Amino acid sequence: MPHDLQHILSHAIDNNPDVQRSWRDFMIAGEDKRQVEAGWRPSVDVSAGLNYLKRNYGIDRSYVFNDAQITVSQLLFDGFFTSSEIQRFNEARKVRYFELLATIENTAFEVVSAYADVQQFRELLIIAEENLTTHVSVFKQIEESVNAGVARRADLEQISGRLSLAESNVMTAQANLHDVSARFLRLAGILPPERLVSLNVYRPVGLVDVPLQSIIYKAYEHNPTFLAAYFDINAQQFAITAARSNYYPKVNVVASYGSQNRDDDGLDNRLTEGSIGLQLTYNLYNGGRDRSRVRAALFEIDRAKDVRESVCRDIRQTLQISYNEIKNLEQRLPALNEHRLSSRRVRTAYLDQFKIGQRTLLDLLDAENEAYESSRAYREAFYAELKAYFSILSTQGGLTSKLKVNHHFSGTKAYERVDKDDPQSFFDPQHVCPALSVNPDDPQQSILTRDTDHDGVVNLWDDCVNTPVGVVVNNNGCEAEKALPAVPDVSSDLLGQENVRQKIIVNVPFSPNSSNIEASYEVLFFPIVEALERYPQSGVIIEGHASLDGSAVYNKKLSKRRALSVVTWLVDNMGVPANRIIGRGVGEERPLQNSTDLQSNTVNRRIEALIVDLDEHGDLFER
């Protein structure tokens, strides 16, 4: 059975009944085209008969007679019906081709989404099980204390209720995992593998840095459903010409030769007859049927245009929602991740403090619940962003190519020989299907980013919203009385103290504007893991540093996202306890080289890991 994502998708596409049905529709369209192309070829008919005749007149009252005839007919002119039908069915074949591609893309997206859902709910089940394990441990401790007369029975009641809730969370997670696994089985035709590869490596870099209008236009050029709708309009236009063919005469060349062993009087006299000539037929009136066919063809064009408009609106809506979701989650994920890691550190600290009587049971349970909910929120947002990326790729018709998926249809001659015109040479989306944006990317429209006086402090926190341009402001957005002091080199100060045991500089080749850690980068962080193993009573501060190229505010946020990506990888993949690690963004405040050339940017764009001693509780907090 296939296990990696490409093989799973190939297996799903090759065996999906919807894809198979679309493939057969495509093959039928090819045969339909061949049928109408046969109209230009001669038609040869042979007829023969052996008959017994009995009558009450003539010399021979009963006899057997036979006859045979061959007729050859060649179409010369049929009012452009055959030529129009050939063109119509050629366009219809393109429609079926792009409908097949659309079914393949949709199937791939549904399988990838189900794959992501299985991953997500497996992780959520682990989170719920960890939460339940902690509650069981606390319950045992409280039960023992109550039996010993140390703790109050109310505490036992409280932990019992929370324990029941934790059990319910596990059962809910199990039910959700069962449902998404069943959906995966329906779509892929196989059970989800025990080991699932990370989908994060397929996430496009810098996709939302491209203007939304460009993303929509690319979908118009490559979305197979949209292309199918476009070529269907072409097909219906040729149907009008075919319908009008009945207004013209039809001309054929007909040649025939026949033989019979009896003449018309029934005498035993063999007759032969051959002829060749032009035949013209011209219908003068058939009750208005031809005019009705033309009107129906015109309505078919209007209907095809309505379908194109509907598909256009669906594409535009899907891309706008996915694009906005990605931009929103890119801003939320670092905060959600920081909340998750912070909650886990607090939970660990509160559990240790509860054991020695420094925290109440309510404090511990609230900390545990917050850690559970923050972990769930982060994983749900993480996979929502991934699926939004895949949604954009699928809508643009590029998901299978991005994932390098092969299927057995691509090797067939029928599949490869489709004449794929470029619809952009005929279609102007500026007028027919404009790429409108619901919310222009204007920071002044959001309360979170609105900065009326452009002083770098958003109005929400700005006490002086009308500060003149160029005035140096303080953290409250008001004019500073004196120049702000330089930010101290925290890492340098820490290195002078005894609790900093080691400093590790890691030059991670992050892509521009990205905090994504590729699988090949992971070996760069092994020295950090080895240092933590070497100093079991130490923790690590992960600092993200940026180059001097670009906005300082943006670089500060980007460096923090990169630091938290490293923290997440160390916690999730290497098992580093959350209480032993924190991340923070330094931005461009402490460059190693004061320049913006390529070499300096490469050196300044780095991760610094500070191995420091834990506090007396075995935790690491900001110093």
N, C-alpha and C positions, 0 to 999 in steps of 0.2 A: 504494500500500500504506500502511496506517496506521502511524504512527510513535510518537505520544504514547501514554501508558499507557491513557488512557480509550478511545481508538479501538482499541487492541490488545485490550483486554478486551471491548469491544462486538463486535469481529470474532470473537473466540474464542467468546463466548457464543452469538452468532447462528449460528455454523457448527459448534459442537461436537456430535458425534453423540449423546453422552449427554444433552445438554440437549434436542436435537431429539426423542429418544425419550421423555423426560419430558413434553415439550410434547404429544406425540401421546397419551400416556397420559391427560393432563389433558383433552384434547379428547374422547377416547373416554369418559371418565367423564361428561362433559356429555351425550353422546348416550345413555349408559346411563340417566341420570336422566330424559331426555325419553321414553325407552321405557316406563319404569314409570309416568310421569305420564299416559301415554296410557291407562292402565287405568281412569281416571275418565271417559273419553270413550266415547260409544257406538261400537259395532262394527257396521258395515254389511257384509253379505255378499250377493253376487249369484251365483246358479248357473243355468246353462242347459245344455240338452243336445239334440242331434240324433241320434237313434238308429234303427238298422234292426233289426227283430225278425222272426225266422222261427220258426214253431211248428207242431206237428202237431195242433192242436185249434182249436176256435172257427171262426167264419165267415171271418174274414180270417186266413189261415195265414201271411202275410208282409206287413209294412207298415213305413212310416217314421213315427215319432212324435217330437214335441219337447215339452220342458217347460222352464219358467223359474220361478225363485223368488228373492225378495229377503227377507232377514232382518235385523232391527235388534235389537241386544241392548244393554242398559244395565245396568251393574253398580250394585246398590244396597247390598249388604253382602257382604264376603268375609272377615269375621273380623279386620278391620284389617290384612289382608295388604298391600293396595296402599298405604295410607297409611304403613305402617311401611317398605315398600320405598322409597317416595319419600324419606322422611327418611333412610333408610340410604344411599341413593345420593347424597343431598345432602351427607351427611357424608363419603362416599367421594370426592366431587368435591373437597371441601376437603383431604382427604388428598393427592390427586394434585396439587392446587395447591401445597401446602407442600412436597411432594416435588420439584416443579419449582423452587421457590425454593431448596430445599436444593441441588439440582444446580447451579443458577446460582451460588450462593455458593461451593460447593466448587470449581467450575470457575474462578471468579475467584481464589480463594485459591491454587489450584495454578498458575495462570498468573502471579500476582504472585510466588509463591515461585520459579518458574522464571525469571522476569524478574530477581529478586534474585540468583539463583544465577549467571545469565549475567554480571551486573554484578560479582559477587564474583570469579568465576574469570577474568574479563578483567583485573581488578585484580591478582589473584594471578599471572597470567601476566606482567604488566608487572613485578611485583616480582621474579619469577624471572629475567626477561630482564635486568633491571638487575643482579641478582646475578651472572649469567653474564658480562655485559659487564665488570664489575669483575674477575672472575677471569681473563678473557682478557687484560685490560690488565696485571694483575700477572704472569700467566704470561709474557707477552712481555718484561716487564722482567727477570724472573728468568732466562729463557732467554738474554737478551742478556748478563746478568752472568755466567752460567755459561760461555758461549762466550768471554767476555773473561777468564775465570779469576778473577773477583772473588767470585762466589757459589759455594756448594757444590752438587754435583749432588743431594745429599739434598733441598735446598730445591726443586729442579726436580721431583723425585719427589713431594714433598709437595703442591706446587701442582697437579701433574698429576692427582693423586687428587681434590683438591677441585674441580678444573675438571670432571672427569667427573661428580662429584656434582651440580654446578651445571647441567650439560647434562641430566642425568637429571631434575632438578627442573623444567626447562623443558618437557621431553617429557611429564612427568606433568601439569603445568599445562595443556598443550595438549590432552591426552587428556581431562582433566576438563572443559575448556571445550567440547570437541566433544560430550561426553555430555550436558551440561546444555543445549546448543544444540539437540541432537536432541530432547530432552524438551520444550523450548520449542516446537519445530516441531510436535510431536505435539499439544500442548495448545492452542496458539494458531492453528495452521494456517498460519503464516507464519514466515519466518526472523527471528531477532532483528535489530532495526534496528542500523545502525552506531553511532548515538548513542542512549544510554539516559539518560533523565532520572533525577535523584536521587530515590530513594524516601523519603529522610529527611524531605521536606516533608510527607509524609502521616502521619508518626508522631504518634499522639495525645499530647497534653500532659497530664501528671498522671494518666494512666490507673491506675498502680499506687498512687497515693495514695488511690484508692477502695478501701474494704474488699473483700476477696475475696468475702465472702458476697453483697454487693450486685452484684458482677460476675456471680456464678453465677445469682442470681435474675433478673437482666436477660436472661441467656441462656435461662432457662426461659420467659420471656415472649416472646422474639423468635426463638429458634432454630427454623428451619423444620422440621428433622428431628424435634425434640421436639414441635412443634405437630402434625405429621403423625401421630405416635404417639398424641397425645391425642385427636385427632378420629377416629382409627381405633377407639379404645375406644368412642366414641359410636356409630359406625357398627355395631359388633358388638352393642351393646345393642338397637338397633332390629331387628337380625336375630333376636333372641330373640322379640320380639313377632310378627315375620313367621312364624317357625317355629310359634308357638302358634296361628296363625290357622286351622290345619287342625282345631282342636278346635271350631270354630264352623261353623254352616251357612252356605251361600252363597246369596244371593238376587239374581236378575236379572229385569229386565223384558224380555220377548222379544216382538217383533211380527214377523209374517211374512205375505207374500202370494205365491201361486204360481198358475201356469196350465199346463195340459197339453192337447194336442189329442186325446187318447184317454183313455177311462175305464178303470177297473180291469179290465174285461172285454175290453179291446182294441178296443171299438167306436169308431167315428169320432164322438166326442162330446166337445166341449171342456169342460173342467172348470176352475173357478177356486176358490181357497180362501184366506181371510185369517184371521189369528188374532192376539190380543194377550193377554198374561197374565204372571203371576208364576211364576218357576221357582225352586224351593228344592231344593238338594242338600245332603246331610249324610252324610259318611262315618262309619260306625260302627266299622269295623275295617279296618286295612290292614297288619297284620303287625307293628306296633310302629315303623313308619317315622317317624311324627310325633314320638314320644317321643325317638327317636334323633336327629332333627333338632334338637330343643330342647337335648339334652345337648351336641351338637356346637357349637351356638351359644354355650352357656355356656363350653365349652373355648376357643372363639375369643376370648371376652372375656378370659379368663385369659392367653391367649397375647398379646393386644394389650397387656395390662398388663405382661407380661414384657418386651415390646419397649420400652415406655416406660421401664421401669426400666433396661434396658440402655443406651438412649440417654442417660438421665439420668446414669448412671455415666460414660459416655464423655465427656459434656460436662464433668462435674465434674473428671475426670482431666485433660482437655485444658487447661482453664482453670487448674487448680492448677499444672500443669507450666509453662505459658506465663507465668503470673503470677510464679512463683518464679524462672524463668529471667530475666525482665526485672529483677526486684529484685536478683538476683545480678549480672547484667551491668551494671546501673547503678552498682554499687559497683566492679566489676572494670574497666570500660572506661576510667575516668580513669587508673588505674594502668597498664593495658596501653598506653594512648596515651602516657603519660609515659615508659614504658620504650621504646616505639618511637622517640619523638623523641630521647630520650637516646642510644639505640643508634646512631641515624643521626649524631648529633653526634660520638660517640666514633669511629665508623667513618671519618668525614671527617678527624678529627684524627689518627687512627692512620695513615691513608693518606698524609697530608702528612708525618708524622713518619717513616714507613717510607722515604719517598723520600730523606730526608736521613740515614738510618741510625740514627734514635733509637728505632725499634721493630723487633722481629724479625718474620719472616714469619709465625710462629705467632700472635703478637699480632694482626697484621693479619687473618689468616684467621679467627681466633676472633671478632674484632670484626665482620667482614663476615657471618659465620654468625649471630651474635646479632642483627644488624640485620635480616637476612632473616627469621629465625624470629619476631622481635618484630613485624615488619610483617605477616606472615601471621596471627599470633595476634590482632592487633588487628582486621584486616579480617574475619576469621572471626567474632569476637565481635560486631563491629558489625552484620553481616548476620544473625547469630543473634538478636540483640535485635530487629531490624526484623521478622523473620519471626514472632517470638513476639507482637509487637504485632498483626500482621495475623491471626495465628491467633486471638487473643482477639476481634478485630472480626468475623472470619468465624463463630466459634462463637456470637457474640451476634446473628448474622444481619444485621450492619450494614456489611459490607465494601464491597458494591457502592454503597450509599448514601454511604458515607464518600468513596469514590473518584469519586462522581458518574458512574457507569457507566449508559449507556442501552442498551436492547436492544429489538428489534422486537416482542417479546412484550408489553411494557408498553403498547403502543398498541392492543391488540386488545380488543374488547368482552368476550369470554369471560374474559380475564385480569382486567379491571377489575371485573366484576360478581360476583365471589366474595364471599359473605357471610362476613366474617371475624369470628367471635365472639371475645371476650376470654376465653381459657381460665382466666385468673387468677380470674375470678368463680366458677369451679367447682373449681379445682385448688388445693390447699394444699400447697406444697412443703415446709413445715415438717414434715409428717407422712409424705408419700409419698416425697419425694426431698430430704432435708435437705442444705443446703449445708455439708457438713462440710469442715474444713480439716485437712490432714495435719500441717502445722507452723504453729501459731499464731505470729503475728509478735511474739515475745517475745525481746528482746535477751539475756535471761539464759540462753537455750538455746544460744547460739553462743559458742565460745571466743574468737571475734574481737571480740564485743561485750559479753561478760559482765562486769558491774561490780557486785560484791556490795555494796560500801559506798557506791555511788553518788557517788563523789568525782570522776568525770570521767576516771579512769584505769582502763582495762580490767584485769582480773585478770592477764592474760598479762604485762603490764608493771608491775603493781602490787606493790611490795615490802611494802606494809602494807595487806592486804586488809580489815582491820576498823577503818579510820579512822572515828571518830565523825562523825556528821552535822554539817555546818557548819564543820568544821575546814579551814583553808586548807592545801592539800597542794602538794608540789613535783611535778616531772615523774615521779618514781618512785612517787607515790601516798602518800608519807609526809608527816607534819605538817611544814610549812615552818617554819624557824627565824625567818624574817622575811618580810615581805610581798614577793611576787614583783615584780621591777622591771617597769615598763611596757615594752611592746614598742616599740623605737625606730622612728621614721618613716624607713624605709630609703630610700623614694623621695625624701624631702626631703634626706636626707644626700647621696644621689647627685647631686641637682640642684646641690649646692654644689661638686661636683667638675668638673674640666675635661672628663672623658670623657663626661659626659651632654650630648648636643647638643640634645635636644628632648624635651619631655613632651607627650603627646597624650592628652586625656581624651575617651573615647567613651561616651556614654550609650546603651547597647544596651537596647531594650525587651524584655528577657527575660520570658517568661511566668513566673508564680510557680512556684518549685521546679523550674524547667527551665533547662537549658543549651543548648537547641536553638537554632541560628541559622537564622532564616527567610531565604528568598532575598532578601526586601526589605531586610534589614539589611546586606547585604554592602557597599553603597555607603558605609556608615559607616566602613569600615576602609580605604578608599582613601587617606586621609591617611597611614596607617602605611606602606602600600606606596610612596607617593610619597616619604616621608622616607627609606626604605631605598634608593630609587633615587638620591636626592639625596646620601646619604652612603654610598657603596659599601663603605667600610671600617668600617661600624658594624653593630651588631645591635640587637635590640629585646627588652626584657623586658616581657612581657604580665602585668599584675597585675589580678586580679579582686577587686573590692570589693563588699561586701554592705551592706544596710541594717541598722539596729539592731533591726529587728523579727524576733523568733524566737530560737532557740538559737544561742549564739555558736559552739559546736562544729559544728552543722549548717551555719551560714552560712560557716564557714571551708572546709568541704568543698565546699559549693555554689559558692563564689567560685572555688575551684581548678578545678572542673569547667568553669565558664564561661570561665576563662582558657585552659584547654587546648582548649576548643572553638574559640576564636579562633585559637590557635596552629595547630590542625589545619586550619582553613579557609585560613589564610595559606600553610601548607606545601603542602596538597593542591591548592588552587584557584588560588593566585597564584604558585606556584613559589618561595616564599621558602626558601632553603637552611636545612635543619634546624639547622646549626651557627650560624646567625645569629639564632636565636629560642629563647626559653624562656618558660614560663608558671609562675605561682605564685599561690596564693590568699592574700589578706590578710584576707578576712572582714570583720568589723566593727571592726577594730583602728584604722582611720584614717578615721573619717567626716568628711565635709565639713560636715555639720550634725548637731548633737547632739540629734536628736529622732526620733520615730517617726511623725510625721504623713505624709500622702500625699506632699506636696511633698518633704519631707526624704528619705523612702524612695526616691523617684525619683532625687534627686540623688546619694544615697550609693550606689545600685545602679549601678555603673559599671565600665568597663574603662579602665585607665591603661596607656599604652604609653610606655616609657622608651627613647629612642634613645641607645645608648651605644656607645663604641668597642670593637672586638674586641681580643682579646689578641694577643700577638706571633705566634701560630700562625694567626690569622684565625678564631678560635673565640670563642664566647660561653659562659661558665660562670657559675654563681652567684658573686656577689662578697660 
